[in-house]
Amino acid sequence: MQGLMMHGALTLGAILDRAERITPGSAVVSRGSDRAVHRGTYGELAPRARRLAAGLRDLGVPADARVATLMWNQREHLEAYYGVPARGAVVHTLNPRLSPAELAHIADHAEDEAIIVDASLLEVLGAVRSRRDFRHVIVAGGDAPHGTIAYEDLLATEDPGAPPVAQDDELAAAVLCYTSGTTGNPKGVLYSHRSLVLHAMGLAMADSFAIGEADTVLPVVPMFHVNAWGLPFACPMTGAGLVLPGRFLDAQSLLELLTAERVTFTAGVPTVWLALLERLDEAPGTHDLSALRCMLVGGSAAPMGLIEAFERRHGLYVLQGWGMTEMCPVGSIGRLPVAMADAPAEDRLAYRARQGQPVPFVEIRARHEGGAVPWDGATMGELEVRGPTVASAYLGGEGADRFTDDGWFRTGDIVTIDPTGCIEITDREKDLIKSGGEWISSVALENALMAHPSVAEAAVIAVPDPRWQERPLACVVVRPGHAPTPEELRERLSADFPSWWLPDRVEFVDEIPRTATGKFKKSVLRDRFAGGGAP
Ligand code: ADP
């Protein structure tokens, strides 16, 4: 017997409609490339998004086309998030930190028809256009050079009142984002309206980020990086205000906005928060962050020292999230379960440094050489996920080996899962160190090294070894004014790890190379110290 309820498509249009009608006064604060702060509202954003949709239609951009964006976290980008799908087209967010060759490759693969670019990124676009051109180039946030279209001119049409294309198919594609290519060629993940709406609802839940109308949210995580973790959908859906920092992501600029706008929730990668912590430590008590109830950290593991330092020294709560481009992206959240509320402080901290329990409707399992791994918090296996916010294939059908025959997605993350379903990432598959047939977690060693007062950053890689196949090598960035010896660092590690886990070599380096999304690029270190080995 079927239920007797209406269908009601889960679409981005429905999110924007609600924001416009129910919370039209909620603020959208956006910093432009000239640093000027623009103050708008959802009531103003919605008609602008519709006019963008109508403008694209009038330009001849077909429904179903891909429209690329090359922009910061700025109001025009938010308008494109809603306006491009309102045309019936797919918004494809490009990461300006990729090389021109990578951008051209991705734009080609996606068959991008048009691009909306911030004026400050015209130079990046210029380098791409010599390899791959776009039929229409639309310039926002500054002057439009000859041969391009000014964004505001495109919007100078009348508000059509309704989107040019009715959004009644929740399974239609709305957004396209490529994986950052840490583990091979970038692959296209094509999000449906439904997956993005369900993901946004999952984020807003009390045991997730608890986002509501009273919130003011500052996503530091870029809107070109996996939907800025879904915040540009969760905020309008709930009526929470948005503060968009533009291209100014340095600690001082962020502190200015966090304090001036009385931000309640913010989200970014560990690198951003480490810089902010340094700034706060330099001048404790001089910034009023009393409104800030939660700093979300994700994209890479949150060092335990970071969580502790913010809390102990500045009274700020750090929450960890784990996710992937293939998952919209949030898959799990490290919120402390009620049963742990009275646990010793050390245990609570250790729990929060893990990746947490899956959000509703994300199913998890871990497997090792084909067999299921028990949820004992100790046995390592590759994490697999499935659910309505998980990709079922990549655009163009590449990477089919990441999808199992029984309908799960292989994350490439090596984890343990405890009896409560709490995930702990011990490595990425390709970074795992296999020594004498046993697995050594590079992540665990890195965390322990980074807890040392003399260590600013550490990355541990595998180097080939004739006897053990692979052995760990630690690359360490020392804090200014410190000079630890390799013996001293190994000595510290020996307190927590068996002797065969200890890195045989410690190399002191100036910096750890990073990917375009700020993650450690271990392939470069492997090339340098292990004579290749990068996949
Ligand atoms: P890429 O796979 O190219 O790095 P993603 O941005 O999709 O691009 O990154 C997803 C990966 O980032 C995850 O598979 C995981 O390895 C890592 N990651 C994300 N969040 C966390 C976290 N909180 N802790 C540890 N690793 C994380």
Residues whose N, C-alpha, C, O or C-beta is under 5 A from the ligand:
A	BS01	ADP	T179 S180 G181 T182 T183 V297 G298 G299 S300 A301 A302 G321 W322 G323 M324 T325 E326 T411 D413 I425 R428
